[in-house]
Amino acid sequence: MSFMRKVSQKFLKQIAMLSTLLLVVAAVCQRPGWRAIAQSAPVDQAVEDARQMVIDGRRVFRFDTFGDEVFWGDTLKLHQAIQGSRLGGVGDGLSPQAALNLGLKVDAEVVPTAVADQIKSGQLSLKDPANTLALLKLNAVVGVTGFFDGDQLRAIGIQCALCHSTVDDSFLPGIGKRLDGWPNRDLDIGKIVALAPDLRAFAELLMVDQNTVRTVLQSWGPGKFDAELSLDGKAFNPDNGGKSAATLIPPAFGLAGVNLHTWTGWGGVSHWNAFVANIEMHGVGRFFDPRLNDPKFRIAVRGGFADIKVDPANDRITKQLPALQVYQLSLRAPKPVDSSFNRDAAARGQRLFDGKAQCNNCHVRPLFTEPGWNMHTPQEVCIDSFQADRSPDRRYRTAPLAGLFAHQKGGFYHDGRFETLNQVLDHYNTCRSLGLSSQEKTDVIQYLLSL
């Protein structure tokens, strides 16, 4: 016991000495000179700049309209269709339930608890357009901003997140936490735009009547958009049974290290952001692409889209492009849960992917597209050239496969022509004469679902 007491006393003395030392160090570090030394510790400026650009880019991606509310509000008057005649607009108005049915999403994290409780209990009606305006006032509708004069909705604007974000449905279907970069394959953007009471801007550009514009918009279907319609005026694909020329909304995640980011390789994400913000979203900015002077882009030539100029003081787009690009490239492809695929089959599928199935020849791991110029002729992928011909290089991009489980809805390939992955494997089995058995195709599919 005497020995233990000696050890304990020695230990307590050491603790006391250490505490005294720490107090002295703390006191010294509070002196001005020492504070200056501490504050001048090296900072990795590149890391700090990148961090700030990601934060700024997320804000742009989620909330910046680039001034497009002038087009969607003053020109098309889409906000009036949302309000309905009872609230000062036109028609029946757009209720929250109707909006959800059209694929619009609600960010549950900005909905106050009291409002959320009312939605769950049924006290807040999802059939009343007035509650759509309330959600817009809360800035809770993903990718859509309402501009109000008091309680009167005077315009709406749209953001990148409208098409390239969805929610996890954790609250209710269509209501949940944001999933940036995930394509909204529920969104029927054509039907939403067709609600606008005044489509003269589109009709005059395309040189058709407004009813024709509405027919084309309503033909797109959920999860699809036709970016080239305003360039060449081609609304339907004669090589694919006369179906709509609209293409699937692609994911905006997993793009880091990938060269070209659109179905037909128009350019990288920085080019496409500028193109979409100016020509598709109708924001206010500067855009230049002399390829649009090609006569095959007759609508673009008529609209002067190859060289859009604005007063630099009024440019709402160009200054936002760097941060927006950095944020999008920071979005990693999501990982599937282990229970969503067969691990043993996926392991066999990976060996086939690298070998007999020849997938890794183009979908090179871990980018799952070619490092470099990731484009192929229609003949190389054994499909028609319609959509490729609507692009400058007349080719199709090798789509990255990471996170494939997150965008199965709507089908595969640029236009969703293959409803299932099994159909995709059947196509390549024939196109490449691979000789894959049914079991081998199943194994490859399980591997694809594991990415």
C-alpha positions, -999 to +999 in steps of 0.1 A: +000+000+000+029+023+009+044+017-026+011+025-043+007+057-023+042+068-035+033+061-071+000+080-068+017+110-053+043+111-080+016+108-107-004+137-091+028+159-091+033+152-128-003+161-136+001+194-116+033+203-134+017+196-168-013+217-159+010+246-149+029+243-182-003+244-202-015+276-184+019+293-191+017+283-228-019+295-231-009+329-215+021+333-238+000+326-269-024+354-260+003+380-263+001+401-295+033+388-310+024+352-305-011+357-319+004+372-350+027+342-355-003+318-351-024+338-375+004+338-401+005+300-402+005+288-438-029+284-455-034+263-486-050+290-507-059+267-535-079+245-511-096+275-496-105+289-530-118+256-542-139+252-511-155+287-516-161+280-553-180+248-544-201+268-519-208+295-544-214+270-572-240+252-551-258+285-546-258+292-583-269+256-592-298+257-568-310+293-567-296+315-596-321+323-623-296+342-645-324+368-650-346+343-669-377+354-649-381+381-676-387+354-702-408+329-681-427+357-664-431+388-686-429+369-720-446+336-715-466+346-684-462+311-670-467+324-634-503+333-644-511+296-651-496+287-618-518+313-599-551+305-616-579+330-621-590+329-585-556+344-574-552+369-603-539+346-630-556+325-657-572+290-657-575+266-628-541+272-614-515+247-604-521+229-571-492+213-552-506+179-561-507+187-598-472+201-595-459+169-579-477+149-606-457+169-632-425+159-615-418+191-596-401+185-563-403+201-528-373+206-506-385+193-472-356+209-453-369+244-459-405+237-451-413+249-415-422+222-390-457+236-386-463+235-423-449+200-426-472+188-398-502+204-416-493+186-448-490+152-431-522+157-412-541+168-443-549+202-428-530+219-456-547+210-489-524+198-517-552+206-541-553+244-536-531+265-559-528+290-531-505+265-513-483+263-544-477+300-540-470+295-503-444+268-512-429+292-537-427+319-511-408+296-489-384+289-518-392+252-513-399+242-549-367+227-563-354+246-593-381+273-593-382+307-578-413+328-574-410+366-576-437+383-556-452+418-551-467+413-517-489+382-521-492+385-558-469+363-579-455+385-607-430+361-623-411+328-619-376+319-628-359+285-631-325+272-621-302+243-631-316+223-602-350+221-619-338+193-642-306+182-625-318+176-590-345+155-573-353+146-537-351+114-517-389+112-510-382+109-473-412+130-463-437+121-490-434+111-527-418+142-544-410+158-510-377+152-493-340+162-491-323+175-522-302+151-544-281+175-565-269+161-598-295+134-600-316+138-631-353+144-625-367+117-646-402+125-632-402+160-645-425+167-675-409+199-684-427+200-718-462+199-701-451+225-676-440+249-703-471+242-723-492+256-694-479+291-703-507+312-717-485+330-742-461+309-763-457+334-791-419+336-785-415+300-793-440+301-822-423+330-839-389+315-835-400+281-849-424+297-874-454+277-864-486+284-844-489+282-807-510+250-808-482+233-827-458+244-801-480+229-773-483+196-792-446+193-795-440+202-759-466+177-747-450+150-768-417+150-748-429+130-718-414+127-682-377+131-678-370+144-713-361+177-729-352+187-765-324+211-764-319+210-801-354+220-810-345+257-808-315+250-831-329+229-859-367+228-854-368+190-857-395+178-833-397+141-842-373+113-851-383+096-883-356+069-878-371+058-845-408+054-855-416+091-855-412+094-818-404+127-800-369+140-807-365+149-770-337+132-751-334+120-715-322+145-689-287+132-680-272+130-646-249+159-636-229+139-612-197+118-618-184+142-645-150+149-631-123+137-655-148+133-683-141+152-714-175+158-731-207+160-710-237+158-733-253+130-752-239+141-785-207+158-773-214+195-778-188+204-752-177+201-716-199+212-687-187+248-689-198+251-725-231+235-718-238+256-688-233+287-709-254+273-738-283+262-715-283+293-694-285+316-724-305+297-750-326+272-731-332+289-698-333+323-715-311+340-690-292+373-697-256+367-707-229+364-734-226+333-755-204+324-785-204+292-806-197+298-843-208+262-850-244+274-847-239+294-880-241+260-898-273+260-921-284+228-905-291+248-874-316+270-892-334+281-861-302+291-844-291+310-874-324+329-875-322+336-838-286+347-839-276+322-812-240+318-825-230+351-810-253+365-783-241+399-769-253+419-739-240+449-721-214+435-697-230+454-669-262+434-675-245+400-679-261+377-653-245+345-665-208+347-674-195+355-639-213+325-624-198+299-648-165+292-630-181+284-596-210+265-612-185+243-631-165+235-600-196+226-580-209+202-607-175+185-611-174+181-573-206+160-574-196+124-571-217+096-584-238+081-556-232+045-544-259+019-544-268+001-511-253-034-509-288-050-508-297-036-542-275-060-562-261-095-560-225-092-549-213-126-562-230-120-596-215-085-597-180-100-592-185-123-621-200-094-641-169-073-635-147-100-651-171-101-681-171-063-682-134-063-686-132-093-709-158-111-730-184-083-729-158-058-741-175-030-720-142-017-706-130-010-741-150+022-740-164+025-705-129+025-690-128+020-653-130+040-630-142+069-653-165+045-671-160+065-703-129+070-724-101+091-710-099+116-738-122+122-767-151+100-757-172+099-789-183+073-814-201+072-848-236+059-849-223+029-869-200+020-840-229+017-816-253+002-841-280+029-840-295+055-862-278+088-867-307+112-861-296+127-828-259+126-837-267+145-869-282+173-847-247+180-832-216+195-847-195+163-847-223+139-857-213+114-829-225+099-797-208+102-763-198+072-743-219+078-712-203+074-678-218+045-659-211+053-623-243+058-603-263+041-630-288+028-605-299+064-598-311+070-633-327+038-646-361+055-648-370+064-684-347+039-700-313+039-715-294+055-743-299+092-751-336+088-759-345+060-736-351+036-765-340+006-744-364+002-714-342-022-695-305-030-690-313-065-704-323-048-737-291-029-737-271-061-733-291-078-760-284-049-783-246-050-778-246-088-778-259-086-814-240-054-824-206-068-813-213-105-817-203-111-781-219-145-776-230-137-741-253-163-724-284-153-704-265-159-672-236-138-683-258-109-693-274-111-658-240-110-642-230-080-662-262-062-652-256-069-615-221-054-619-236-023-636-261-019-607-232-021-583-213+009-598 
